[in-house]
Amino acid sequence: MAEVSVVDAPPAAVRNSHYLSNRAPLLPSPFAKLPIGAIKPEGWLLKQLELQAAGLSGRLDEISVYCKKEGNAWLSKDGQTGYWEEVPYWLKGFGDLGYVLNDPRIQKETQEWIEAVLASQRADGWFGPLTNLTSPNNKTSMEGENVLGRPDLWPNALMMSVLRSNYERTRDPRVLQCMLRYCDWLIALPEKDYLIHWVDKRRGVELLKNILWVYNVTGEERLLDLARKNHRRTNDWTSGISRYHNVDFAECFYEPGLFYTLSHNPDDLAAVERNRALVYDEYGQVPGGMFGGDEKMRPGFTGPRQAVETCGMVEMMHSCALLLTQVEGQVRWADRSEDVAFNSYPAALTAKMDAVRYLIAPNMPVADRISKRPDIDNASPMYNFNPHSHRCCQHNHAHGWPYFAEYLWLATPDNGLCAMFYSASGVKARVADGREVSIRQETRYPFSGAIRLELTTGGTVAFPLYLRVPGWCAAPVVKVNGTAVPVTSAAGRYIRIARDWKDGDVVDLDLPMQIEVQTWKKNKDSVSVTRGPLTYSLRIGERIVESDGRDTIRQSKNYSPTADFAAWPAYELFPATPWNYGLMPEQGFELVEKPWPENNMPWTQEGAPIMLKAKARLIPGWQLQENNMPGEVQQSPVRSREPVETVELLPMGACRLRISAFPTIGTGPKARVWAGTSPALETADKTKEGWQVIVSHQSEKESFKALFDGQLPRSSRDDSIPRLTFGPHQGTEEFISVEFGQERTVKGIEIYWYDDAVSHGGYRVPAAAELYYFRDDEWIPAKPAANVPVAKDRMNRLEIAPVSTTAIEMKIKLQENHSAGVLEIVIL
């Protein structure tokens, strides 16, 4: 008989018996990470990892000047190159990629670097390049303090993470001993010299998480004092944001939460959510799980065209996972990690994962080499895909998918297992009193909410199985061996099933996905469309331009001159179809399911198995700027007279060009005109009565202000007074709207049409015109008749049944091969 409950987190008072978790006095870990290799990814995630191994990060040593082995300071005491962050950044992902895939080539190459690190350790405990110990090339920190001759701890902090993964995989005692001896070197380091450089001081959490890990493995209590020292010397993330640099924030905002496990001070834990709120409430009002950070966050640069580094994405994914496993255990951290992993990260690389870009934004219809500064706080090419450039992201993106794969399954304090991040996979782990069980997960999540777990237990074994219910899922459905399990109030919580499990038991979990529209109030009421964990973006046709990666790199030292540039080209992407649409979400959406891609690559436009069809109109005024940045989104709803079209929306992660935060299309006084300078723009201004006049088009050097200037023409071809014409439009449908700003009674309209049949012949009175008034959010034809007379050389009068309204509009159909114009209007 199963015991089923819904819980906020596993029990916090006990410690897993089989896997590493926090020792006292650290607060108990909500979950325990399984050793690398216990989880075997399958499906699309396995394909991403295989593409990564065959692509940029799997072969980065072929093209990165920093990863070249010849003369590399990480491999030789006499080496002079590659001594800083790039090698350990890369190895964090490269090594874990080899462990997760059990790839002999990658594991062998990783071990070469590990052996060199171990061999470099001095008697006092320092390891790695001597250059980092004395900092001869870095005289001052960003804070202005002299650091010449003082140790730069940042590269070694990263290499500690590389060593940690290696120990997880190999259990090599030399690796653990190396880490412990280095911690002793850190203990002996005077506090004034500890975390003194500008990067390591801000990012001290990279050391803190590894110091606490070594403590949990060894139980050496002196490491707790080192952790306190590390926290003291790290920039203060407890009382606010240390620095609004996007990667600094993504990697370090959780530092007080991690330290909370040692301090037990609830103020430290509260700082984490407060830090996140400070950034996301201002810069994160966009879809995709990230925020407008480009190089650093800047007041006023908060819209969906602001970008974030690929580095920032993978660091945010991992920070949320660490909060989940080591600090809180709350489902929201898994949801937040998934939001980035599924919606932002896949499009940061090419589909083959053979080139990366530095920056990516929710709205970016062009990915080219043109600098976007000052709209983006980065000069030089940052949007194009270039395997030879984007220095930090070129190396650091490598841990994105491997780390994600390592957290699919977690051990729980009560010796159970939790299916945390749903993805096709297999797991083998010890539960209960040490019995080993296997579970195979079949699913196409996040494209589908159907998940099946098949257990192999080797007999009967009692343990709890936890199923994460994402916060967006209101009504999960669970069946055990075909029998429904009742659950309530499970959104954003865990379903805990404790029973005697047997070989062949099957758990089916269905997470129903609803199409929802989210309004971003702080970004001009733009909207995004979600279904389950996926956000959807406009499908934009891609025109791909391949180029030599060298021609977009500013500094020759940042790429290897011996690289095969023909084998590793750079790419620019330009839109081949319109991108400047406003959505009409009130028209609803059509869900289209397509066959699963045979190549297991759903993160492409061709392979995406889910598509939404939506109604939309083009917004002609929304154009690219000179630097190919899209114009800022403007206040919704937006007025557009373009025809209604059906557009296709694809998962955001499958769109390397994308519009993800849409203006909405509206009508009437609530709908605004898109401000701009294109001659095809609608135009708006105030008359002397305070009315707002909106026209579909006006000829250059003419003005809608002529409509209410009180100057009556002598004839329809009177050129002595101002007029408004629709030229050069011919045969089109145009409009003139008048918004009063308040209710008023309208009894009709008088209009004098322009017609130059004698002098020029390009303008004729319209083929037809109709009068409408605005009521209850819609345009209603005037009664008893809406047809406005279209005679020339006189004032055309239409009297209607009196109506109280805030706006009127004339819809005007031009004659074929002719334009039209207006000399004067009188509202009755």
N, C-alpha and C positions, 0 to 999 in steps of 0.2 A: 504494500500500500504506500503510495507516495504522500509525502508531507510537502505541501506547496504553500509558499508564502511570498509576499512582495516586500522587499526591503530596500532601504536607502543605500546600504553598503554591507559587505560581509561583517561578521562580528570583529570588533577591534580589540578585544581583551586577550586574544590568544595569538600564537605565532605558528606559522606553518612548520610542520615537522621535517619537511623534505627539501625545501628550497630556501635560498638565502632571503632573509628579511631582516627588519631592524632588530638589533639587540637593545636591551635596556642599557642606559636610561632613555634611549630614543623611543619615541612613541611607536606603537606597533604599526607595521606596514599594512595598508588596506589590502594589498595584493602582493604576491611574490612573482617575480619574473622567472620564466622557465629558462633553462640553459639554451644557448644558441644551438640549434640543430634539433631541438625537441619538436619544433613546428615545421612542417613541410608545406609551403604554399603551393597552391594549384591554381588553375584557371587564369584569369586575366592578370592577377598579381604575379604569378610565376612567369608569365610572358613578359611583364614589365621588367622583372629582375633579369631575365635572360637577355632582353634587349639592352639593358644596362651593362651587362657583362660583355656583350659584343660591341657596345657603343662607347660613348665618351668616357664615362668613369671607369669602365672595365679596361680601357686601353689608353688612359690618359698619359701614361709614361711615354707613349709614342710622340706626343705633341706638346706636352707641358714642359717648359724650360725648368720649372721648379722640381719636377719629378724625374728628370733625367738622372741616371745613376752616376754618370761620370762626374767626378768632382763634387758630388752632393755631400753636404756637411752632415746629414743624418746617417750616411753610410761610411764616412771616413773622418777621422780626427783632423785630417788636413784639408777636408773639403771646404770650399768657399761659397758654394751656391745652394739655394733651396733650403736655407737654414731656419726659416721662420714658420708661419702657420700653414703653408700650402700642403706640405707633405702629410702632416698629421690630419689636417682637414680631409684630404683625399683618403687616407688610410682608414679613417673612421668608417667610411662607407664601403670602400674597396674590400677591406678585410672582412667586414660583416657580410658583404655580398657573397664572398667566397664561402663563408661558414654556412650561411642560409641555403645556398645552392649546392653545398658540398662540392665545389668546383676545385679540382686539384691544381689547375694552373694558377688561379687567384690565391689559393691558400699557400702554395709554394712561394709565390712572389711576396706575399705579405710576410711570410716567415723570414725572408731575407732581411726585410726592414726591422723586424722584431729582434732578430739576432744582432743586428748592428746596434740597436738601442741598448740591448743588454750588455754588449761588449763595451759600450761607451761609458758605462757607469764608473765614476771615480770612487776612491775609497771613502770620501766624505758623503757619498750618496747622490751627488749631482749626476744626471745623465743628459745625453744629447749634445748638440753643437756648443762648443765653447763660446762662439760668438754671442749666443743668447745669455751666457753667464756674465759677460763683461759689457755688453751693449756699446761697442765702439762706434756704431753708426747712428745712435739715437741719443742725442744730448739732453733733450728735455721731454717731459711728458706733456700731454695735452693740457694739463693743468699748470704747466710752466715750471715744474720742479726739475732740477738737474738730476738726470738719471745716468749720466756717463759713468761707466764702470760698475753699474749696479745690475742685478739679474733681471732679465725679462722672463717672467714665469708663464706667459701665455702659451708659447709653443709646447712646453712640457705639460701644461694642463690638458691640452688636446691629446698629446701622446699618451697621457694616463688613460684616457678613454679607449685608445687603441689597445693598450696593454690589458685593460680590463676585459675587453671582448675576447682577446686572445686567451686569457686565463679561463674565462667561461667555457671556451671551446676545448682547450687543451689540458687544463689543470696543471700546467707546467709550474712547479714550485719556484723556478728561477724568476718567473714573471712576477709572482706575488712578492717575492723577496726584493726584487728591484723596486716595486712600488712602495713597499714598507720602508726601505732604506732612503728613498727619495723623500718620503714623509718625514723621516727623522732629520734630513737635511733642511727641510722647510721649518721644522721645529727649532732648529738651531739658528736659522736665519734671523738676524735682528729685526724687530718689528718695523723699524724705520725703512728697511730695505725690502719689506714684504709687500707684494702687489703695488709696485710703484709706477710701472709703465701705464700709459693711458688705456690700453686695451685690457690688460690683465686686471687692472684695478676695477674697471667697470664690470668685467665678466668673471669675477672671482667665483661665481657659482660653478664654473666648469671644474675648478679644483675642489670646491666644497662637496659636490656630489661624489667625487672619486675618493676623497678623504673618508667620508662616511661609509662608502662601500668597503674600503680597506678595513675600517673598524668593524663592520658587520662580518667580514670574513675572519679577521684575526682576533677580535676582542681586545686589542691593545688600547687601554684606556687613555694613554697619552695623546692618542689621536683626537679625542674629544676636545682637549684644550687647543689642539691645532685647528679644529673646526671653528672654535670660538674666535681664535686669532684671525682666521680667514674671513669670518663675518665682520669683525671689527675693521679690517683693512679693505674690504670691498666697499665700493661706493654705496651710499645709503639708498637702498631700494625700499626700506621700511616706511620712511616718511614721505615718499613720493617717487617720481620718475627720475632716475639718476641722469639719463640722457635720452633725448627723443630721437635717437638713431634707430632705424627700424630693426636692425639685427640685434643691437644691444638690448632693445626692449623684448623682442621675441625670445631671446635666449635667457634673459636675466630677470624678467618681471616676477618670476616665481621664487627668487632667492629667499625672501623672508619666509615663505611657506616651507621650504626645505629646512631652513634653520629652525623653524618652529618645532620640528620633530625633536630637536635637542633643547631648545629654550623652554618649551611648553607654554610660551607666552601667546595668548590668543590674539594679541595685537599684531604679532608677526603674521599669523595666518590671515587675519583680516586685511592686511596690506596687499595680499595677492589680488583679491577681487577688486580692491580699490584701485590698484595700479591698472588693472585691465580696464576698469570702467573709465578711468581718466583718459585713456587713449581711445578706446572704442566709442565712447559717447561723442567724441569730437571727430576722430579721424576714421572710425570704423563703421560709419553708417552707409555701408555698401555691401553687396553680396560677395561671397567667396571666402568668408572667414578671416580675411586679413584687414588691412587698414591702409590709408594713404600715407606711406612712409617714404617713397622713393629713396633718396639717400637718408634724409632725416625729415621728420614731421615738421610742418610749418603752418602757423596760424593762417587761415584763409584758404589753404590748399587741402580741401577735405572731400572733394567730389569723386565720382567713380572713375574719372580719367587719371586720378593720381595712382601711382604704381607702388609696388613693394619689391624688394629684392628676392630672388629665388632662395638665397641664403635664409632670409627671414621666414620664408614659408616652412622650410624643413626644420628650422629651429623651433618655430611655433608648434609644429606637429609633435616634436619630441618633448618640449616643455610641458605641453598638456598631458602627454603620456606619463611623464614623471610625476606630475601632480596627482594623477589618477592612481598610480601604483604605490607611491611612497608617502603621500601626504593625506589626501582626502578620500579618494575612492568614489567620488561623485560622478554620476553618469555625464553631467554636463561637460566634463573635461574630455571625455571620449567623443561626444558630439562635436565639440569645438575642433578637436584634432581631425576628425573626419571631414568637417566642412572645408578645411584647408586642403586635405589630402585629395579629395574628390573634385573640388571645384576650382582651386587655384593651381595646385602643383603640376598636374599632368600637362598642362599647356605651357609650362615654363621651358619644356624641351621639345625638340622635334619628335614626331611620332616614332622614329627609329632610335631616339635617344642618342643621336650622334652630334648634337649641338645644343647649347643652352643659351638662354638670354638672361641678361642681368636683371631686367625689370619687367613686370607684367601687371596690368591693370584690369579691373572689371570691364571698362570701356576702352578698347584699343583696336580700332578698325584698320590700323596700319602698323606693321612691325618692320621698320626700316632703319637705315644707318644715320638718319638725320638727327642731330642733337635736339632735344626737346626743352632745353633750358631757355627761359627761366620757369616754364610751366612745371618741369621736373627738376629737382635739385641735383641734377647730374649733367655734366657736359659730356660730349663725345657720344659715340654710338652705344646705346644701352638697350634698344628694343630689338635689334636684329639677332638672329641665331648665329653665334660664332663659336666654334669649338676652341679657337685659339685665344679667346679674349675673356672678359668678364671675370677677372682673376679670382676673387674669393668664391664667387658662385660656381665658377668652373671646377673648383676642387670640392667645395663644401656641400654641393647638392647631392653628393654620392650617398649620404646616409639616409636620404628621404625614404625610399621604399624598403631597404633592408631593415631599418629600425622599425618601421611600421609592421613588417612581417613578423618581427620578434614579439610583438605585443598582441597578436591575434588572440592568443589564449594566455590566461594567467592562472596561477595557483592561488587559492584562497586561504585565509588564516585557519579555517576549520577543515583543512586538508581535503578541499574539493577543487573543482576547476570552474573557470568562468570563460564563456565565449564572449570576448569583449568586442573586438573589431571583426565584424562578419565578413568572411571571404573564404572561398573554397580552399580547403586545407586539410591536413591531417596533423594530429598531435598525439604524442606518446608521453605520458607523465605518471608519476606516482601519486596515489591518493590514499585516503584512509590510513591504515597502518603501514603503508609502504607498497601496496599492491600496484602493479603497473597496468594501466588501461590505455586503450587507444580510442580516439574518436575521429571520425572522418566527417568533415562538413561539406555538404553540397549546396551551393548557392550561386547566384549571379548578382548578389548584392554588390553595389548599391543600385543597380538597375532594376532589380526585383527584390521584393520583401520576403520571398519564400526561402526558408532555410531548413535544411534537413541534417540532423546529427545521427550518425550510426555508430553504436558503441561496440567495442570488442573488449571484454573484461576477463576472459579466461576463467569464468566461474561467476559466482555471486559476490558482489562487493558493494557495501553501503558507503555512499559519499554524497555530498551535495553538489549539484550542478547549477550554476548560475547563468542566467541568460540576460544580457543587457537589453533594456527597452529604451530606444532613443527618445529624447524629449518630444520629438515631433509626432510620435506614434501614439494615438489616443486609445486604440483598441486592439492590442496584440491578441493573437489566437495561438494557443499552445495545445499540442496533442502529444501524448505519450503512448506509443504503440497503437495509434489510431483513436485513442480515447481522449476526448477534450478535457483539458485541465482548466477549471475556473480561475480567472485572475481579474482583479479590479484595481483601479488607481495605480496602474503600473508605468505610466508614461514618465520617463526620466528616472526610472528605478530598476531594480533587478528582480527577476523572477527566480526564486530559489526552489529547486526540486530536489528533495532528499528522499532517497528510496534505495532498496536493494536492486542494484543494476545487474543485468545479465547480458551475456553474449547476444548480439542481434537486436537489443533494444533500440528503438528509433524515437527520436524527439523531433517533431515538426513545429517550427515556429513561423508564423506568418505576421509580418509587420505591414499592415495595409498602408499604402502611400496615397495621399490626397494631393491634388493640385491646389496650391495656395498662392496668393499674391501678397507680397510684403511691400508695404509702403514705407519709404525712407523719408520721414518727415523732415529731417535735418538736411536732406539733399533734394530740396525743391519738390517733395512729394513724388519723386521718381519711384518706380516699382520694379521689383524683380519677381520672377516666377519660380517656384520650387515644387518639387514632388519628392517627398521623403527627404533623403540627405542631399539630393542633387538640385542645384540651381541650373536654370536653363538660359542659354544665350542665343542671340540671333545667328542663324546660319549665314555666314558671309562667304561668298566664293573667293577662292585664294588664287592670286597670280604670284607664282613663286619665281624669284630672281636669285640665281646662284652666283656667288662671287668668290674671289680669293680672299680668305680671311685676313690676310696681311694688310689689305688696303683700308681697313677700318680700325686699326690698332694704333694708338697714339705713340706708345713707347715700345721700341723694338725689344727691350729687355723682357717684356711680358709675354713673348712667345718664342718658340724654338725655331731658329732659322733652318734647322735640318728636318723639320716636319714635312710630311707629304701633304702639301696643300691641295693637290688634286683629289686625294683620297678623303680629305677632311675639309670640304668647302663650307663657306658661310652662306646663310640664306636671309633674304628679305622677303616679306610677304606684303602684298598690296591687295586691296579689295577689288574683286572682279564683278561684284554685284552691289546694289545699294545697301547702305548700312544705316542711314539716318531716318529710322522709323520711330514713330510713337505707337504704343500699344493701345488697344481698345479692350481692356480686360473684362469689361461688362459683357462682351460678346461671347465669353467663355473660351474654352480650349478643347481641342480634339487630341486625344492620346493615340499615337500610332506606334505599334510595336512591330519591330522588324526582326528578321532572323539574326541569331547570334553570329558574329563574324567568325568565319572559319579560321582566321589567323589569330583569334583570341585577343584582338586589339580593339576594344570598344572605345578607347580614348582618341578616336579620330572621327572626322565628319562622315567618312564612308562606313565606318564600323559601328557607330553608335546604335545600339539596339532599341533605343527609345527616342521618340520625337514628339514634340507638341506642335500642333498647328494653331495659329492665333490670327486674329484680325488686327490690321495695323494700317496706318497711313504714313506716307513719306512726310517729313518736315523739311521743306526745301531750304529753310534758313539755317538748318543745322549742318554746318560744313566743316571741312578740315581747315585748320589754320595754315599759315605758310610753313610751319615746322611739321606739318602732318599730324599734329595733335587734333583730336576732335574738339569742337567747341564745348564749353561747359554745358551741362544740362541746365535748362531753365525751368521756371516754375510750371508745374502741371496743375490743371490740364492745359493742353496746348491746342490752339486752333489750327486746323489744316483742311484745305479744300482739295487735297489730292484724293484720288479714288481709293476706296477701301480695297486692301489686298490681303491675301492669305499668306502669312510668312511662316517659316519653319524655325522652331527653337530646338536646339540640341543641348545635351549636357554641357555645362560651362567648361568642364575639363577637357572636352573634345574639341573646343574652339580656340585655335591659336590666334585668330582674329575674332573679336567678339564685341557685342553690345549686350551687357547684362543688367544694367540699370536703365530702364526705359522711361522717357517722358510718356504721359498718357494723353490721349486725344479726347477733347471735349468740345462742347458747343455752347453757344450763348455767352452771357456776361461772365460766367465763371471761367471760360476758356480764354487763355492769354495768347497774345501774338508773340511769336519767337522773334526777339530783337536781333537785328543784324543788318548787313549792308548789301546783300545780294539783290539785284534788280527784280528777282522773282519773289521777293519777300512780301508778305502782308505788311501793312503799315498801320500804325495806331498813334493817335494824339488826341488832344482835347480841343473842342471848339470853344468859342467864347462863352457859350452857354454851359460849359463844363461837361459836354457830352464827349464820349470817346467814339471816334470814327475808325472803322476798320474796313480796309478794302483788300480785295484779293490781289490787286496789282495796280501800279500806277506808272505811267511813262516817266522816263527820266526828265528832270527839271519841271515836272508838273506836281500838283499837290491836291490832296483830298480837301485841303482847307478851302479850296474854291467852292466846294459844294454848299457851304453855309455862309458865304461872305456877303450875301444880300445884293450882289450885282446881277441884275436881270439882263439877259442878252437881247439884242435886237433881232437875231435870227439864230438858227441852229449852227450856222457857220461863222458866228461872230468870233473873230480872233483878237478882239481888243480887250477882252476880259479873261481872268484866269479860268482854267477848266481842269478836269481830270479825265484822262483817257486810259484805255487798257492796252494801247499799243506796246509792243508789236503783236500781242495776242490776237488771233483771228479764229473765229468759229468755236471759241472755248466757252466754258461756263464760268462766269465771274460773280462777285457779290459785293455789296456795300452794306455794312452793318452800322447801326447807330445804337450805342449803349448809353442810357440816360443817367445811370448811377443811382436811380431811385424809381419808384413806381410813378407813372404818369399816364394820363388818358390820351390815346391816339385815335383820331377820327378819320385819318386818311393821309395821303401824301400827294404832293405836286412835284414834278420833275421836268426839267428842260434838257432834252437830249442834244448832244453835239453831233453834227453831221456835216461833212465837208464835200459833199458830192460835186459841187461846182468847182471849187478851187484845187482840191487835191484828189479826192476820190477814195482815200484809204479808210475813211470812217463812215459808217452808216448807223442809223438808229438800230437798236437791237432787233433780233428776230422775235424775242419775247422777253417779258420781265414779270416777276411775281413778287408780291409783298407777303412777308411772314412776320409774326410777332412771337415773343418768347414767353412761355408759361410752363411751369412745372418741369423745368429742365429739358424742354424740347421746343422746336420751332413749329408753329401752327400756322397754316395758311389763313390769310385774312378772309373775313366773311362780310357780305355774302359772296363776293368774288375777289380773287387775289390778283387777277391779271391787270398789270399797270399798262395804260396806253403807251404806244411807242411812235406817236406822230412827231414830225419835225416842225420847227418854226413856231412852236407854241408850248405853253406850260401844260403838261399832261397831268390831269387830276384824277385820283382814285379816292372815292369816299367809301368808308367801311363802317360796319357796326362798331360803335365806340368800344374800346378795349383798354383795360388797365394792364400795363406791361412795363418791363424795365428795358426792353430793347426791341428794335425792328430790324428787318433785313430784307433787301431786295436781291433776289436771285436773277441774274441777267444772262441770257443766252445770246451770244454774238452771231451775226450772220456769217455764213460760210465765206471764207476769203476776205472778210472785213473785220475791222475792229469797231469800237464804239467809245463814246465818251459822254460826260455829264457836265453841264454848265452851272446848274443850280438845283437845289432841293429845298422844299418847304415841308415841314412836318405839321399836319393839321391836328 
